Amino acid sequence: MIFRQLFEEDSSTYTYLLACEETGECVLIDPVIDTAERDLATLNDLGLNLTYTLETHIHADHLTGALKLKALTNSQIVVPAMDELPCADLGVQEGTAFKVGNIELHPLFTPGHTGTHHAYLLDNGMQHVLFTGDALLIEACGRTDFQSGDAVKLYKSITEKFFTLPDETLVYPAHDYEGRQITTIGQEKNRNPRVGDNRPQDEFVDIMHGLDLPYPRKIDFAVPGNELCGQCPDDVPEEYRGPCDTISLPMTEKRLRKSGDQG
C-alpha cells in the first residue's frame, strides 16, 4: 500500500492518500478544494491516477475538493450513504467494506460532531489504522454545536467505537492545529483532556457545552457547497474564490483539445 498524509494550512485539514500497489487504484480521504492541484501533482509523482474521493462528513471549515477532482480526473465521489447526496457516485455504510483495489476500508458510523459522521478503519496487516475525521482529534475532539452535533452521541462514538479498538491502533485525524500528525487509541484513552482517563459522560458533555468556540468563518458557504460535493456557491467571499475559479476541464476533454490544437 502507498500512503501519504497531506496538509492544507488554511483549515488545518489532513487529506489522506491510499493506493493499492497491485491495481493502481487510489483514494483521497477528505480532499480540500484549495489543494486539489497539489494532490494531483503528488499522485502524478507516484505514477497514480485518482479513482475515488471519500468524505468522512459534510465539512463546515472548507470546501471539499471532490467535485473539482472529478472534473480533473473523472474520479468517483464517495460519501456516507445516509447523507443522500445526489452529486455522489457511491455511498458507504457501516457493515460493508469499501474496497480500493486490495485495500479494505471499514466504515464506522460515528455521529456527534455531525449527525452522519463516519470514520474508516483499515487493517494494514501489522496493525489497525483509523481515520477519525473530526470525531477524535489529537488530545481533542470535534465540536458539537452545529450540523446536528450532539455531545452525548460523540461521547458514545468515541468510547464505544474507538476506545474498544486495540490501544496500538494508529489514529489519523482530519485536523490538527499544533503541528502534530498522529496519535494512538491508547494515548487518547490516557491523555485526551476531554474524554480520556475514563472521564464520565456528564463531565464530557459539560466540557463540550462550555467550549464557547467562535462561529466557523467558512460555514455559511462550505456546508451548502459540500452538500453539492464541493460546488462553489455564489456567495463565496472573494478572498476564498481562487480555487473555485480554476476548476479545469475533465482530463479526457483536455487531452482531446490538446490533440486538436496540435493537429
N, C-alpha and C positions, 0 to 999 in steps of 0.2 A: 504494500500500500504506500502511496505517496501522500504526504501530509504537509500542509503549510498553515501557519497561523498568520493572518494578515490584519493590519490595524488601520482604522480610519480615525484621524485625530480629532476632527470637529465634534463628533458624538462619542468618541472613545469606544468605538464599536470594533469587536473582533469578528472577522469573517474567516471561515474555515474551509480550506480546500482539501478534499479527499478524493483520491483517484485510485482506480483498480489497475495495477500494472499489467495484469493479464489481458484485460479487454480494452483498456484505454478510456473507459467511461469515468466521468468525474462529476463531482457536485460541489457547489459553493453553498455553505450554510450561512444564512443571514448576510447576503451581499448588500453593499451600500451604493447608491447611485453615484455618489461623488468619486468612488474609487473603481468604477466598472472598468475603465481602460487599464488601470494598474493591474487589476485582477486578470484581465485578458492577456496582458503582457507577461504575467507570471506563468499563465497556462502555456503561452507560446514558447517561453523559455524552456518549459518542461516537455514540450512536444505533445501537448494535450489539447483536446477540443472539449468545450464545455457541454455536458449532457443535461445537467439539471441545476436549478437553484432551489434551495429548500429553506423555508422560513420556520422559525420557532413560534412566532406570533406576529400580530399586526403591530408594528413598531410606532412609537409616538415621538421618537427623538431623531429620526432620519427617514428619508425615503429609501425604500428598497431598490436595489439595482436589478431586480428580477426582470422587469419589462424591458429595460434598456439592454440587458444582456441577451434577452431573447431576440430583440431586434438585430443585435450584432452577430449572433451565433446560431439562432434557431434552437436554443436550449429550451427545455420544458420547465414550466413553473410549477413547483410543488409546495403545497401549504397544508396545514391541518384540515382534514376534511370537514370538520364541524364549522369552519369559517365560511364554507359555502360560497367561495368567491368565483363568479362566472369567468373571471380572467385567468384562473388557474387551469393547468392541464391535468394535474393529478392531485389527489388528496390522500393524506396519510392518517392512520389512526392507531391507537394503542392495540396491541394484539396481532398486528400484521406488519411483518418486517418490510422495510423499504430497501430494495437492492440496487446497488450501484456497481454493476459488474459482479464481482465476487464479494463485495463488501455488503454486509447487512447492518442497517441501522434500525434499531428498535424504538419506535415512538413511545413516549411516556406522557400521558395526559397529566399535566401539572398546573392546574389553574391556581389563580391567586394574584399574580402580577396582572394578568388579563384573564378573561373568562375562558379562553380557549387555548391557552399557552401549552406548548409541547416541548419536551426535551428529547434528546436522541442518545441512545445507549449503543455502544459498539464494543464488541469483544475482539481485540486485535490478535488473539492467540496467546498473549502473555498476560494481559490484564484488561480490565474494563476501562473504557474511556467514555465519559459522559459530557455531552454538550448541553449545558443547562439553560441556554438562552438568558433571560433576565430573572428567572426564578431564584437561582442561587448564584451569588457572586463571590468574590474572594473576600471573606470576612464581612459579608454584607448580603443583601438580597434585593430584589426588585421592589419598587414602591407599589402600593396597593390602593392609591387614592384616585384612580381614574380607570376607564375602559373595563368596567365590571370587575375591578380589583376587589379582593376580599382577603383580609389578613388571616382569617381562620383557615380558609382554603389553602392559602400559601403555606401556612404552618404545616398543614397535613401533607401537602405535596412534598415539602422538604423532609419532614420527619418520617413519613410513611413510604415515600417512593425513593428518595435519595439516600437517606440515612440508614436504610436497610441494605444498601449495597456494601460490598467489601470496603474496608477502610482504605485499602490501597487503590481504589478506583480513582483515576485521574479526572479532574474536573476542569473543563474549559468553558468559561463563561462568555456571554455575549459582550460584556463590558468590563473594563477596569479603568479607574481614574487615577491610579497611583503608580503606573508603570509595571504592574505585576501581570504575569501571563498565565499562571496555572496554580491549582491547588489540588487537594485530595479530599475525599469524603471524610477520612479520619481527621484531617486538620480542621475541617469545618465543624465537625461534631465537637471538637475540643475547643476551638478558638473563636468561632463566629460569635460576635458580641450580641447579635440579635436572637439567634436561635440555637447556638451551641451550648455545651455544658449542661445538657438536659433541661434547658430553660422551659418552664411550663407555658402552655398555650396562652393563658391570660396575660402573662408578662410580655410575650411576643406581640400580642395584639395591642397592648398599651404602648409599646415602643413604636410600632408602625403608625399608630394613630397620632403619636406625638412628634413625628419627624419634621413636620412643617416645612416641606420642601417647596422650592419655587415652581411656578407654573412652567411646564416644558415649553421652550421657546419655539419649537417646530410643530407642536402637536396639532395646531389648527389646520395645517395643510398636510402634515405627514400621515395622520390617520386616514382621512378620506383618500389621499393619494395611494396609500398602501392597500386600502380596500379595493383599489383598481390595479394592484400588483406593481405599483411604482409609477403610475401615470401622474405627471405633474399637474396639479390643479392650477387654475388661472391666477389664484391669489398667492402663489409662492412669492415671497419678497424678492426683490431684485438681487439682494446680496446672496441668495441661495439658488438663483435661477441658472447659474452657469452649467451645471451638469444636465439640467433639463433641456437646454438649448443645443446640446451637442449629441443628441441621440442620432445615430447614423443609420444608414440603410442596412437591412439584413445582409450577411456576408455573401449569400448567393447572388443577390442583386448587385452588390458592389463588384463582384467578380465579373458579372455579365457586362456591367457598364465599363469596367476597366478593359475587358476584352474588346468591346465595341470601340473604345477610344483608340486602341492600338490598331484595329483593323480597318 
